[in-house]
Each structure stands twice: as C-alpha cells, then as structure tokens.
C-alpha cells in the first residue's frame, strides 16, 4: 500500500514538473512574434480494486457486492501539450515588410529541403535575390521577387502586392496566399516560429486572404504572442502548490512506514 502511494505521489510530482516546463516556455516566449501558448494535458492512470473487508470474498455464504471494494488510482501522466491558437494582439510597426493576419490562416514558406512549413510570424525581409523571406531565410510561397529599382511595396488586405519603382510607376507583383487547416491543434511545432502539417491537422487548404474563412492581411503590423502573463503566473503558482503537496505526501508515507517498522520492532 505504501509503495503504491509513493508511486502515485511521484507521478504527481513528475506531472507538475512537466506543467512548469510548459508554463516557463510560454512565459519565455511572451515577446515572440506570432507565438501560440501551450497547455499541458494530463490523464489519470489505471485503477485497482481493493477489498475493504478481506473476509467478504473468502467467507462462505457472503456475496461480494459493489460496496465491498474500492477503486484506488495509480496516479497521473502527462499525455500531450496542446497549442492554443487564439488571436494575439495586432501591433503597428510601420515597416512595409511586416504583415499580420487578422483571423484564420498561416503564411506558407519553403524550407531549405524543399518542404513547406507554416507560420503566423509576418516579420519578413528581403534577401540578396530580391525574394521575400522569413528571419530564418525561408522564402514566402508563392514566391515574389522584387526588382532592383523597387523602392516600396503595397500589400492589400486581400494579399495583392503592388511595387513602386524609382520612376514613380507601379506594377503588380502577384498575390500572397494564406493556408488554413481543419485542426490547427494537430500541427507540430518545428521551432523558428514554424509549424508542419500532420495527419491530425489535415491537408493544407490554400485560399485568398479575406475570403472563404481566411483572415485578412494587415501591412505594417505584427501579431504579438497570445501569452497572458497573469494567467501563466496563476498557473505556475497552482502547479508549484500541487508539486509541494505531492512532495509532502511522499514525506507522510515515509513517516508512516517508519512508524510501522518501529511497531514491528517493539
């Protein structure tokens, strides 16, 4: 019995340690553009039926009833870390290459190995070839290339891109498309503010910003992290208290075992 209690308390301590790690990652990324907070999820472990009165199952003529036993759990286990894709605040930057998505959708970028990744981070740059790329150097898809005489670009809320040249003229460069998924929570985080599709997320759906359930693009803005510091601090205090109580359970069980050993010696 005491060993089971120790294992149960240990599982609770480990679960709260994972919870603290998730919360600390949220707080660490409070200033990360387009960051979506994580939430640790847990499940209870299997249960064992323990007879309250051992004589019930051994004495002839006594039938076992549902009241003659009790279920005792074996603790808790962390099962997943769920991304919460709630809209973050849209803040102005006055940078023409900064883009924010108001609503559903992701920017699609091509990684160095040719595969696609998806991001809410719209802090784009221009590389030496005139391509619009992320801070990590991944090109925005579909590809847009600026000429050497381009002095500025204008991006509409529907994703249309217009370039202004040195002579004062304008030219259409193309359109920025957005991607959305049936289940955003099924995406896997890759780091660098990037996500990749999985079987749980479903196939990417490509569309025009502002239509068919896609959000609008706002030029000169960035989406901030959706982490609420107050909420995370409250969660951290609750996790700390839960860890402390589980550790006290371990101490209590140890004291009970010591008392039992002393009784045997006596």
RALIN-V717796 format. One record per pair of residues at least 24 apart in sequence whose C-alpha atoms are under 7 Angstrom apart, sorted by the first residue. I is the first residue (numbers start at 1). J is the second residue. D is the distance in Angstrom with one decimal. If there is no record, write none. Layout:
BEGIN
I,J,D ; I,J,D
END
This chain:
BEGIN
2,253,6.3 ; 4,74,6.9 ; 6,250,5.7 ; 6,253,6.9 ; 8,74,5.2 ; 8,75,4.3 ; 9,75,6.9 ; 9,246,5.1 ; 9,247,7.0 ; 9,249,6.3 ; 9,250,6.2 ; 11,75,5.7 ; 11,76,5.7 ; 11,77,6.6 ; 12,75,6.4 ; 12,76,5.9 ; 12,246,6.2 ; 13,243,5.1 ; 13,246,5.9 ; 13,247,6.9 ; 15,76,6.9 ; 15,77,6.1 ; 15,78,5.8 ; 16,239,5.6 ; 16,242,6.9 ; 16,243,5.8 ; 19,239,6.8 ; 20,236,6.3 ; 20,239,6.6 ; 23,232,6.3 ; 23,236,6.7 ; 26,227,6.4 ; 27,229,6.8 ; 30,225,5.6 ; 30,227,5.8 ; 31,224,6.9 ; 31,225,6.1 ; 32,224,6.8 ; 32,225,5.8 ; 33,121,5.6 ; 33,222,7.0 ; 33,223,6.0 ; 33,224,4.8 ; 33,225,5.7 ; 34,120,5.0 ; 34,121,4.8 ; 34,223,5.2 ; 34,224,5.3 ; 34,225,5.2 ; 35,193,6.8 ; 35,225,4.6 ; 35,226,6.6 ; 36,83,6.3 ; 36,84,5.9 ; 36,85,5.7 ; 36,225,6.2 ; 36,226,5.8 ; 37,83,5.9 ; 37,84,5.6 ; 37,226,6.5 ; 37,227,5.7 ; 38,81,6.0 ; 38,82,5.4 ; 38,83,4.6 ; 38,84,6.0 ; 39,81,5.4 ; 39,82,5.1 ; 39,83,6.4 ; 40,80,6.1 ; 40,81,4.5 ; 40,82,6.4 ; 41,78,6.0 ; 41,79,5.9 ; 41,80,5.4 ; 41,81,6.0 ; 42,76,6.7 ; 42,77,5.6 ; 42,78,4.4 ; 42,79,5.4 ; 43,76,5.7 ; 43,77,5.5 ; 43,78,6.5 ; 43,79,6.6 ; 44,75,5.9 ; 44,76,4.4 ; 44,77,6.3 ; 45,73,6.4 ; 45,74,5.4 ; 45,75,5.4 ; 45,76,5.3 ; 45,77,6.7 ; 46,73,6.1 ; 46,74,6.0 ; 47,71,6.0 ; 47,72,5.4 ; 47,73,4.3 ; 47,74,6.1 ; 48,72,5.3 ; 48,73,6.4 ; 82,185,6.4 ; 83,185,5.6 ; 86,226,6.6 ; 87,226,6.5 ; 88,223,5.7 ; 88,224,5.3 ; 88,225,5.5 ; 88,226,4.4 ; 89,223,5.6 ; 89,224,5.4 ; 90,221,6.3 ; 90,222,5.7 ; 90,223,4.6 ; 90,224,6.3 ; 91,221,5.4 ; 91,222,5.5 ; 91,223,6.3 ; 91,224,7.0 ; 92,220,6.0 ; 92,221,4.3 ; 92,222,6.5 ; 93,220,5.4 ; 93,221,5.3 ; 93,222,7.0 ; 94,220,4.6 ; 94,221,6.9 ; 95,220,4.9 ; 96,153,6.9 ; 96,219,6.2 ; 96,220,5.2 ; 97,123,6.6 ; 97,124,5.4 ; 97,125,6.4 ; 97,220,6.8 ; 98,122,5.5 ; 98,123,4.6 ; 98,124,5.9 ; 98,219,6.0 ; 98,220,5.0 ; 98,221,5.6 ; 98,222,6.1 ; 99,123,6.4 ; 99,217,6.4 ; 99,218,5.6 ; 99,219,4.7 ; 99,220,6.0 ; 99,221,5.4 ; 99,222,5.7 ; 100,217,5.7 ; 100,218,5.1 ; 100,219,6.7 ; 100,221,5.4 ; 100,222,4.6 ; 100,223,5.4 ; 101,215,5.9 ; 101,216,5.6 ; 101,217,4.8 ; 101,218,6.4 ; 102,215,5.1 ; 102,216,5.2 ; 102,217,6.4 ; 103,214,6.6 ; 103,215,3.9 ; 103,216,6.5 ; 104,180,6.7 ; 104,213,6.8 ; 104,214,5.1 ; 104,215,4.7 ; 105,178,5.6 ; 105,179,5.2 ; 105,180,4.5 ; 105,214,5.7 ; 105,215,6.0 ; 106,178,5.4 ; 106,179,5.0 ; 106,180,6.1 ; 107,178,5.4 ; 107,179,6.4 ; 108,140,6.1 ; 108,141,5.4 ; 108,178,6.8 ; 108,179,6.6 ; 109,138,5.9 ; 109,139,5.4 ; 109,140,4.5 ; 109,141,5.2 ; 110,138,5.7 ; 110,139,5.5 ; 110,140,6.6 ; 110,141,6.6 ; 111,138,5.5 ; 117,194,6.0 ; 117,195,5.6 ; 117,196,5.1 ; 118,194,5.4 ; 118,195,5.0 ; 118,196,6.3 ; 119,193,6.0 ; 119,194,4.9 ; 119,195,6.2 ; 121,193,6.5 ; 122,222,6.3 ; 123,222,6.9 ; 142,176,6.7 ; 144,173,6.7 ; 144,174,7.0 ; 155,219,6.1 ; 157,209,6.8 ; 157,210,7.0 ; 157,216,5.2 ; 157,217,4.5 ; 157,218,5.8 ; 158,208,6.4 ; 158,209,4.7 ; 158,210,5.6 ; 158,216,6.3 ; 158,217,6.6 ; 159,209,5.9 ; 159,217,6.4 ; 177,206,6.7 ; 177,207,5.9 ; 177,208,5.4 ; 177,209,6.4 ; 178,206,5.8 ; 178,207,5.6 ; 178,208,6.3 ; 178,209,6.1 ; 179,204,6.0 ; 179,205,5.4 ; 179,206,4.5 ; 179,207,6.4 ; 180,204,5.9 ; 180,205,5.2 ; 180,206,6.7 ; 181,205,6.1
END
